[in-house]
Amino acid sequence: MEIEPAHFKASSHGAAPTLILAPLRGYTDAVFRNAFCRHFSGFHRAVAPFVPTVSGPKVRPGLLADLLPDDNRLLSVTPQIIGKTAEDFLLVARALADCGYDQVNWNLGCPFPMVMKKGRGCGLLPHPEKIDAFLERVHAADGLRVSVKLRLGRVDPDEIFDVLPVLNRYPLSEIVLHPRTAGQMYGGRPDWVRFSAAAAEAAHPVVYNGDINTVGDFQRVSHRFSGIGRWMIGRGVLVDPFLPSAIGGAPPPKNERVERFRAFHDDLVEGYRRRLSGPGHLLDRMKGFWKYFGIGFASGRRAAKQIHRCRQMGRYQTLAEAFFDSGPAWTGLPDGACIDEKII
């Protein structure tokens, strides 16, 4: 079923798009955000990977380590909280307010089964009455601004139309909507028909989230949804960190990209070396990044496979240096291609 490009209530026609870094757990933390800002550009703000709620009298400092103000000065950040109990949510939100944050995002979009079984993330989408009770309690607290990140549903994509009337009753700052169900995870076709209908029904600004991996992807969705002015980019920037600036019309010269990527990579390694406990954790973290890094280079997948098999950080360092010294060709992601994380 095809639809004409939608024009929503708060059209941003003619305005520059607002680009938001997605909360990818294990990837887009403060180390990544700061390294990105030192070497690339294009993002206006970020939503941080989620902090889980806790039950108890106070929040332990380590839970908020990624959100300390001194480590988050290069890019405006909105903390994200995942949980199902309003009181526990407020405990974490107040601790974040003490750090200087005036807004938080509630995660209703996590599709992983172990999260949903606990009634968190997408596990709440079939229960609009629970979402209503949660938001009623949270918005009774003074001075707390809340946005929501969610999907069309847990299994049924029409669940969004039972949830939206609830969301519309509260003064949310924005709704970040991914046009898939939890059951689809990150595969299958995005449901642009239901996204369009949901965005038209929403009383708040809507952020489009999902499948913006190339400039062509952005051009297609921004043409279809011309009233949307806010766009969230996730895995696409792990493959191609030049993507946000290219969308904004200011990509760096092609002959600078490999060296700039290498400097970014080395910055990441050093940042995680300081943050993580020991070379084993550092190696695991960098292996995770190469699932994506390898896609953007002509010979990158072969390098990623070699890195995936290495067992020592010293060997990793040797392989990474040899790869960059070889003068690899930067290709980025071909327009229309899907991101395939499998390297073995």
C-alpha positions as CSV (number, residue, x, y, z in Angstrom):
1,M,0.0,0.0,0.0
2,E,1.5,3.3,-1.1
3,I,0.7,6.7,0.2
4,E,1.5,10.2,-0.8
5,P,4.2,12.1,1.2
6,A,2.6,13.2,4.4
7,H,2.3,16.8,5.6
8,F,1.8,16.9,9.4
9,K,0.7,19.6,11.7
10,A,4.0,21.2,12.5
11,S,5.6,21.3,9.1
12,S,9.3,22.1,9.0
13,H,9.4,22.7,5.3
14,G,12.4,24.7,4.4
15,A,14.1,24.3,7.8
16,A,17.4,22.5,8.2
17,P,16.8,19.0,9.6
18,T,17.6,18.3,13.2
19,L,19.8,15.2,13.4
20,I,19.9,13.1,16.6
21,L,22.3,10.4,17.6
22,A,20.4,7.2,18.6
23,P,20.9,5.4,21.9
24,L,22.8,2.3,20.9
25,R,23.7,0.3,24.0
26,G,27.4,-0.7,24.0
27,Y,28.2,1.9,21.3
28,T,27.0,5.5,21.5
29,D,28.2,6.2,25.1
30,A,30.1,9.3,26.2
31,V,33.4,8.0,24.9
32,F,31.9,7.5,21.4
33,R,30.0,10.8,21.5
34,N,33.0,12.8,22.5
35,A,35.3,11.1,20.0
36,F,32.7,11.7,17.2
37,C,32.5,15.4,18.0
38,R,36.2,15.8,17.9
39,H,36.5,14.3,14.4
40,F,33.1,14.7,12.7
41,S,30.1,16.9,12.7
42,G,26.4,17.0,11.9
43,F,24.5,15.9,15.0
44,H,22.6,18.5,16.9
45,R,22.0,16.4,20.0
46,A,22.0,12.8,21.3
47,V,19.8,10.5,23.3
48,A,22.1,8.4,25.6
49,P,21.8,4.6,25.9
50,F,19.3,3.7,28.6
51,V,19.9,3.7,32.3
52,P,17.8,1.0,34.1
53,T,15.5,2.0,37.0
54,V,16.4,0.8,40.5
55,S,14.5,0.1,43.6
56,G,15.9,1.5,46.8
57,P,16.6,4.7,48.6
58,K,19.2,6.1,46.3
59,V,20.9,5.6,42.9
60,R,24.5,4.4,43.0
61,P,26.9,6.8,41.3
62,G,28.2,4.2,38.9
63,L,24.8,3.9,37.2
64,L,25.1,7.5,36.0
65,A,28.8,7.4,35.1
66,D,28.2,7.8,31.4
67,L,26.1,11.0,32.0
68,L,28.4,13.0,34.2
69,P,28.3,16.7,33.1
70,D,32.1,17.0,32.7
71,D,32.1,14.1,30.2
72,N,29.2,15.5,28.1
73,R,30.1,19.0,27.1
74,L,30.6,18.5,23.4
75,L,27.1,17.4,22.4
76,S,23.8,18.1,24.0
77,V,22.6,14.8,25.6
78,T,19.2,13.6,26.8
79,P,19.4,10.7,29.3
80,Q,17.2,7.7,28.6
81,I,15.6,5.6,31.4
82,I,14.1,2.2,31.0
83,G,11.6,0.9,33.5
84,K,8.0,0.1,34.3
85,T,7.5,1.6,37.7
86,A,6.9,5.4,38.0
87,E,8.5,5.7,41.5
88,D,11.7,3.9,40.4
89,F,11.7,6.1,37.2
90,L,11.4,9.2,39.3
91,L,14.3,8.1,41.6
92,V,16.6,7.9,38.6
93,A,15.2,11.1,37.0
94,R,15.8,13.1,40.1
95,A,19.4,11.9,40.4
96,L,19.8,13.0,36.8
97,A,18.2,16.4,37.6
98,D,20.9,16.7,40.3
99,C,23.5,16.3,37.6
100,G,21.9,19.3,35.7
101,Y,19.6,17.5,33.3
102,D,16.1,19.0,32.8
103,Q,14.8,16.3,30.4
104,V,14.7,12.6,30.2
105,N,13.5,10.0,27.6
106,W,11.4,7.0,28.6
107,N,12.3,3.9,26.6
108,L,9.2,2.1,25.3
109,G,11.0,0.8,22.3
110,C,13.6,-1.8,23.3
111,P,12.7,-5.0,21.4
112,F,14.9,-7.5,23.2
113,P,12.9,-10.4,24.7
114,M,14.6,-10.4,28.1
115,V,13.7,-6.8,28.5
116,M,10.1,-7.2,27.4
117,K,9.5,-10.2,29.6
118,K,10.2,-7.9,32.6
119,G,7.5,-5.5,31.3
120,R,10.0,-2.9,30.1
121,G,10.6,-1.3,26.7
122,C,8.2,-2.7,24.1
123,G,6.7,-5.0,26.7
124,L,4.5,-2.2,27.8
125,L,3.1,-1.3,24.4
126,P,0.1,-3.7,24.6
127,H,-0.9,-2.1,27.9
128,P,-1.9,1.6,27.3
129,E,-3.5,1.7,30.7
130,K,-0.2,1.0,32.4
131,I,1.5,3.7,30.3
132,D,-1.3,6.1,31.3
133,A,-0.8,5.3,35.0
134,F,2.9,5.7,34.7
135,L,2.8,9.0,32.9
136,E,0.2,10.4,35.3
137,R,2.4,9.8,38.2
138,V,5.6,11.0,36.5
139,H,4.0,14.2,35.3
140,A,2.7,15.0,38.7
141,A,6.3,15.6,39.6
142,D,7.2,19.3,39.1
143,G,9.8,20.4,36.6
144,L,10.4,17.1,34.8
145,R,10.3,17.2,31.0
146,V,9.8,13.8,29.4
147,S,10.0,12.4,25.8
148,V,9.2,8.9,24.8
149,K,10.9,6.5,22.4
150,L,8.8,3.7,21.0
151,R,7.8,1.3,18.2
152,L,4.5,0.7,16.5
153,G,3.8,-2.2,18.8
154,R,5.2,-5.3,20.4
155,V,3.6,-7.8,17.9
156,D,0.7,-5.9,16.5
157,P,1.6,-2.6,14.6
158,D,-1.8,-1.2,15.4
159,E,-1.0,-1.0,19.1
160,I,0.4,2.4,18.5
161,F,-3.1,3.7,17.9
162,D,-4.2,2.7,21.4
163,V,-1.1,4.2,22.9
164,L,-1.1,7.6,21.1
165,P,-4.3,8.9,22.7
166,V,-2.6,8.3,26.1
167,L,0.6,10.0,25.0
168,N,-1.4,12.9,23.6
169,R,-2.9,13.7,27.1
170,Y,0.6,14.5,28.6
171,P,3.0,17.4,27.8
172,L,5.7,15.3,26.3
173,S,8.6,17.2,24.6
174,E,8.6,14.8,21.6
175,I,7.9,11.2,20.5
176,V,10.6,9.2,18.8
177,L,8.9,6.5,16.7
178,H,10.5,3.5,14.9
179,P,8.2,2.2,12.1
180,R,8.5,-1.5,13.1
181,T,7.2,-3.8,15.8
182,A,9.4,-5.4,18.4
183,G,9.0,-8.7,16.7
184,Q,10.7,-7.4,13.6
185,M,13.7,-6.3,15.6
186,Y,15.8,-4.4,13.0
187,G,14.8,-6.4,9.9
188,G,11.8,-6.6,7.6
189,R,10.1,-3.6,5.9
190,P,9.5,-0.5,7.9
191,D,5.7,0.3,8.0
192,W,5.6,3.8,6.6
193,V,1.9,3.7,6.2
194,R,1.3,3.3,9.9
195,F,4.1,5.7,10.7
196,S,2.4,8.3,8.6
197,A,-0.9,7.8,10.2
198,A,0.6,7.8,13.7
199,A,2.6,10.9,13.1
200,A,-0.5,12.7,11.9
201,E,-2.4,11.7,15.0
202,A,0.4,12.6,17.5
203,A,0.0,15.9,19.4
204,H,3.7,16.3,19.9
205,P,6.7,16.7,17.6
206,V,7.7,13.4,16.1
207,V,11.2,12.1,15.5
208,Y,11.6,9.5,12.7
209,N,13.9,6.7,13.8
210,G,15.1,3.8,11.7
211,D,17.0,2.8,8.4
212,I,18.7,6.1,7.7
213,N,22.0,4.6,6.6
214,T,22.9,6.7,3.5
215,V,22.1,10.2,2.2
216,G,19.7,8.6,-0.3
217,D,17.8,6.9,2.6
218,F,17.4,10.3,4.2
219,Q,16.3,12.0,1.0
220,R,13.6,9.3,0.5
221,V,12.2,9.4,4.0
222,S,12.4,13.2,4.3
223,H,10.5,13.6,1.0
224,R,7.9,11.1,2.1
225,F,7.5,12.7,5.5
226,S,8.0,16.3,4.6
227,G,6.4,17.6,7.9
228,I,9.0,15.8,10.0
229,G,11.9,17.9,11.0
230,R,13.7,15.6,13.5
231,W,15.6,12.5,12.5
232,M,17.4,9.9,14.5
233,I,20.4,8.0,13.1
234,G,21.8,4.9,14.7
235,R,23.7,2.1,13.1
236,G,24.2,4.2,9.9
237,V,26.7,6.4,11.7
238,L,28.7,3.5,13.0
239,V,29.3,2.4,9.5
240,D,29.7,5.9,8.1
241,P,30.5,8.7,10.6
242,F,30.6,11.2,7.7
243,L,26.8,10.6,7.1
244,P,25.4,13.4,9.4
245,S,27.6,16.1,7.8
246,A,26.8,14.7,4.3
247,I,23.0,15.0,5.1
248,G,23.7,18.6,6.2
249,G,25.4,19.3,2.9
250,A,28.9,19.6,4.2
251,P,30.8,16.3,3.8
252,P,34.6,16.4,4.1
253,P,36.8,16.0,1.0
254,K,37.1,12.3,0.0
255,N,40.9,12.4,0.2
256,E,40.6,13.2,4.0
257,R,38.2,10.5,5.0
258,V,40.5,7.6,5.7
259,E,42.9,9.6,7.9
260,R,40.1,11.2,9.7
261,F,38.5,7.8,10.3
262,R,41.8,6.5,11.6
263,A,42.2,9.4,14.0
264,F,38.7,8.8,15.3
265,H,39.4,5.1,15.7
266,D,42.6,5.8,17.7
267,D,40.7,8.3,19.8
268,L,38.1,5.6,20.6
269,V,40.8,3.1,21.6
270,E,42.4,5.6,23.9
271,G,39.1,6.7,25.4
272,Y,38.0,3.2,26.2
273,R,41.4,2.3,27.5
274,R,40.9,4.9,30.2
275,R,37.3,3.9,30.8
276,L,37.2,0.1,30.7
277,S,38.9,-2.3,33.2
278,G,41.6,-4.1,31.4
279,P,42.7,-5.1,27.9
280,G,40.1,-7.9,27.6
281,H,37.2,-5.5,27.9
282,L,38.8,-3.0,25.6
283,L,39.4,-5.7,22.9
284,D,35.7,-6.9,23.2
285,R,34.5,-3.3,22.8
286,M,36.6,-2.6,19.7
287,K,35.6,-5.9,18.1
288,G,32.0,-4.9,18.4
289,F,32.7,-1.6,16.6
290,W,34.4,-3.5,13.7
291,K,31.2,-5.3,12.9
292,Y,30.3,-1.8,11.5
293,F,33.6,-0.2,10.7
294,G,34.5,-3.0,8.3
295,I,31.5,-2.3,6.1
296,G,32.6,1.2,5.1
297,F,36.0,0.2,3.5
298,A,36.5,-1.8,0.3
299,S,38.7,-4.3,2.1
300,G,37.1,-3.7,5.5
301,R,35.2,-7.0,6.0
302,R,38.4,-9.0,5.6
303,A,40.1,-6.9,8.3
304,A,37.0,-7.2,10.5
305,K,37.2,-11.0,10.3
306,Q,40.9,-11.0,11.3
307,I,40.1,-8.7,14.2
308,H,37.2,-10.8,15.3
309,R,39.5,-13.8,15.6
310,C,42.3,-12.1,17.5
311,R,42.6,-12.8,21.3
312,Q,45.0,-10.1,22.5
313,M,44.9,-6.4,22.5
314,G,48.4,-6.2,21.2
315,R,47.4,-8.3,18.2
316,Y,44.4,-6.1,17.6
317,Q,46.6,-3.0,17.6
318,T,48.9,-4.6,15.0
319,L,46.0,-5.6,12.8
320,A,44.3,-2.2,13.0
321,E,47.6,-0.3,12.2
322,A,48.4,-2.6,9.3
323,F,44.9,-2.1,7.9
324,F,45.1,1.7,8.0
325,D,48.7,1.7,6.7
326,S,47.7,-0.3,3.7
327,G,45.8,2.7,2.3
328,P,42.3,1.2,2.3
329,A,39.7,2.7,0.0
330,W,36.8,4.4,1.7
331,T,33.5,3.4,0.0
332,G,30.8,4.0,2.7
333,L,27.6,2.1,2.4
334,P,26.0,1.9,-1.1
335,D,22.7,3.6,-1.4
336,G,19.8,1.3,-0.7
337,A,22.0,-1.3,1.0
338,C,21.1,-2.9,4.3
339,I,23.6,-3.0,7.2
340,D,24.8,-6.6,7.5
341,E,26.6,-7.0,10.9
342,K,27.7,-10.6,10.2
343,I,31.5,-10.8,9.6
344,I,32.2,-14.5,10.2
